Amino acid sequence: YNYFNNCAFIMIINAKKLIIGCILAIVPIVSMAGKLSKAPLPETITSFLATHFSSTKVAFYKIDKNLFGIESYDVILTDGTDLEFDEKGRWIEIDGEKKALPLSVIPVEIQNYVKEHFPDQYVVCIDKKKRDRIEVQLNSGWELLFDKNYQIINIDD
């Protein structure tokens, strides 16, 4: 009788230790995400910004981290443009917040498609999706999805 009570008691203690350990492991991960950063941005990002957004400055940025290190950089410019970069400094998403994006960030094939099929509209957001797809949003709200060869595969309003 005592043997089984002791085993049950030990199992309860071990379960509590496991739960506390999990909580303590998760807390630092949650606290890493979303903090404004004072560390300098990587050269790839500063170079990209200087090339394509030279007329505006960085208002603030944050570095999102996970257990394995940096996951992404979120950069907000003084004009409201919101950019997200991956851990290597390659852009993932550029959102002009209803303003036209610089043509220099939009592949020529996509520019030509928009010019031909939506001549009075402009790109306000561009987003690299999984499986090498690129989605652009126009100022009218239309969303265009292109494959890796910049062929249109979906249009959504």
Salt bridges, closest charged atoms under 4 A:
ASP86 OD2 - ARG90 NE 2.71
GLU116 OE2 - HIS117 NE2 3.70
ASP127 OD2 - LYS129 NZ 3.05
GLU135 OE1 - LYS129 NZ 3.87
